Amino acid sequence: MFVKTLLLALFFPCLISTEPIELTDQTWKKMLDGQWMVEFYAPWCSACQKFKPIWNDFSKAMSSKHVKVAAIDTDKYPSLSNRFRIAGLPTVFYVRNGVFRQFEGGDRSLNSLKKYITNEDWLKTEPIPSYIAPDSIIMSFVSSNYNIHQLFTVCSSEDVFTILQDEYKFPAWTVYIIIAIASILVAFTAAYSIASITHTFVDGLFKIYTKFTRSNENETEKLLEPTEQTTATNVTASVVEDHNGILDEEVNVEEEEQTESN
């Protein structure tokens, strides 16, 4: 496969697409194989519009490497937004053989994106825990929250209730059961979503606290280093003075003994 791609790139460069791959709720699992950088965006997002040329240039830069660059429209595929717990746009994920990491490159410049791959800066980012990874069973259930909410809204309307009874001949008790099940599923997914967001928030606070604590420890060590050196110097000087004092006493004793003998 790599040889074919290389030959195409050398002799038929126009056939090699350098545009980001558009993933959908049906094709997103492609990113579980190999290396991927995936951006989540929305057409109405001004920050996404500013980031788009950078992302396109990054896609071109990665065309000669084993890294695929993709994009997902959260407006078209809100279930994927729930699955990946997208809290802001644009958001970038690095996926390597099914292990997910959220890109934390700071300014999201073309240079920082390249360094993230070429310098393997992604190793500095903790992977997302497997139990809340986008391909986990729990997040698969959470991703259906949007569709379940739609179903709940539709089933709650009197028109649909009438349609289910009159046209589809559903008994009233069956419609009520459908609404009850939908309500339970919505409540469960909403509760888990809140717990998931809380977990992300607490984890972020813990990282900030750890970073702040480490910086304070480093500053304390720097302040203590001169003090320790001064203490060591004072101790050495004190030892030298004591030694010199002992020598002086010995000399005085010898002089007194010589005087007495004379």
N, C-alpha and C positions, 0 to 999 in steps of 0.2 A: 504493500500500500504506500509506504513511504517513498519507494523507488518510483512508482507511478506519479505520485505528487511532484517529486523532484523533476522528473522528465517533463511533466506538463508545465512546471514553473519555468524551465529552461527554454523549451521550444514553443510553448503555447501559453504565455503568461496571461493573455487576455481571458483564458478559460478558467483561471483560478480566481474565485470570488474572495475579495478582501473585506466585504461588508460583514458586520456582525450578523450572526445567525439568529433569526427570530424564532424563539421557542414558544410553545403553546402548552396548554394544560394536558395535551395529548402526547407531546414530544419532549417534555422537560426531562424525562428520565434518561435521555441521551447523555446528560452531563455526569451521570454516575460512572461513565467509562472514560478514562483518560484524564487530561487536565483541561479545565474550563475556567474562564473568567466570565461571570454573568452579571449583567446590569439590570436592575429593576427601575423602570421609569414610567412616567405618565405624560401624555401629550400636552397637558395643561401646565406642567411643572416648568417654571422658568429656569430653575437650576439645572434641570435635565436638558433643556434646550442649549444652555451654555456648555454643558458637559458633552453633548452629542458629537461635536467635531473632534474632541479629544479621544472619545471612545472609538470613533471611526479610524483615527490615526493609529490608535493602539491596536485595533484589529488588523490593520495593514502591517504593522510592525511584528505582530505575532504570526503572520501567515507563513513565515519560513521556520517557525518553531512548532513544537508539539503541544501548542496551547490553542484551544478553540475559544473564540470570543463570541458571546451571545448577548441577547437583550430580550427582556420580557415586559410587555405592556400590562401594567397592573389594572388599567381600566378594562381591558379585554378579558383578563384572566385574574379576577379578584381572589379566586380560590388559591392560586399560587402565592398571592400576597399573604394570605392567611397561613399557608403552609410554611413559608419562609419567615413569618413574623416580621413583615416589613413595617417599620415604624417611621421611616423618613425616606425621601427621594432626593437624588438617586442613591440607591444602595447597591454595592458590588459584593459578590461572593466569589471566592476562589474554591473550586472543587477539584480534588485530586483523588481519583479512584474511589469515589463515594464518600470521601471525608470532606466536610464543609467547614470553611473558615470565612468569616466576614472581613472584607478588606478594610484595614485600618491604616491607610497610607498617608493620612493627614490631608494634604492639599488636593489630592486626586488629580495631580498634574500628569502629563504624559511621561515625564521623567520618573516620577514616583511609581507609576504603574509598571513601567519597564523594569525598574529596580526590584519591585516586588517579586517579579518572576526571575530575572537574570541573577540577582544577588540572593535569591531564595529568602527574601525577607518574610515570606509567608510562614516560615518556621518560627518566627517570633510571635505569631498569633495563635492563641489557643483554639483547637478545633471545637466545634459545637458538640456538646454531649450527645451521645448516640440516642438517648431516650427522647430528646426533643429535636433531633435532626430532621430535616424536611422529608426524608424518606422513611421515617419511623411510623409505626402503626398509629401512635397517638396523633401525630401531626397530619397523618392521612385523614383521620377522623375530623380533626379541627378544620382542615381545608374544605370540608363539605359544609362548614357553617354557613357560608354565603348561599349555597343552593338550598340548604334546609330552611334558612330564613325566608327565601323566596317562596318555597313550598308552603311554609307556615302562613305567610302573608296572603298567598293565593287561596289557601284552604279556608282562611278566616273570612273571606268575603262572601256576602250573601249570594252573589251571582253564581260563583263557582259552586257553592253549597247546593244551589238549585240545579245547576247543570249536572253535578254528580248524581243527584237524586233523579232528575227527570230524564236526562239523555243517557246517562250511563247506568241508570237503575241501581245505584248504590243505596242500600238501606241507610236510614239516618244514623243508626248506631255505628255503622262502618265509617261514616264520615267523621263522627265524633271521635272514634278510635284513632283515625289518621291524624286529626288535629291534636289529640292528646299526646300521641307518640312524637309528633313534630315539636310540640311544646317542650317535652322532656329533653329531646335531643338539642334543641336550641338552648335550653337552660344549662345543660351539661357542657356544651361547647363554649357558651359564654363564660361559665365559671372557670373552665380550663384556660380560656384565653386570658382572663384576668390574672389567673395564677401564673401563666407563662410570662405575661408582661411584667408582673411583680418580680418574678425570678430574674428577668433580664435587667430590670431597674436595680435590684439589690446587688446583682453581680457587677453592674457598672459602678455602683457606689463602692463596692469592696475593692475593685481595681484602682479607683481613685484614692481610696484610703491607703492601700498598699503602696502605691507610688509615692504618696505624700509622706508616709512613714519612712520609707527607704531614703527619700531625699533628706529628711530630718536626721536620720542616722548617719548619713554620709557627712552632713554639715557638722554634726557633733564630733565625729571621728577627726575631721579636719581641725576643729577647735582644740581637741584634746591632744593632738600630736605635738604641738609646740610645748604644751604644759608638761607632757611626759618627758620630752627631750630636756627641758629646763630642770626638771626634778632629777633626771639622771645626771646632768652636769653638776648640780649642786651636791648630790651624793658623792660623786667622784671627787669634787673639790674638797669636801669635808673629810673624805678618807685620806686624801693627800696631806691635808693640814694636820690630821691626827698623826699620820706617819712621820711628818716632819717634826712635830712636837715630841714624839717618842725619841727620835734621833737626837734632838737637842738635849733632852733629859739625860740620855746615855752619855753624851759628850760632857755635860756638866758633872756627872758622877765620876767619870774618868779623870777629869781635871782635879776634882776634890781629892780623889784617892792619891793622885800624883803629888798634890800639895802636902797631904798628910805624911806620905812616905819621905818627903824631903825634910 
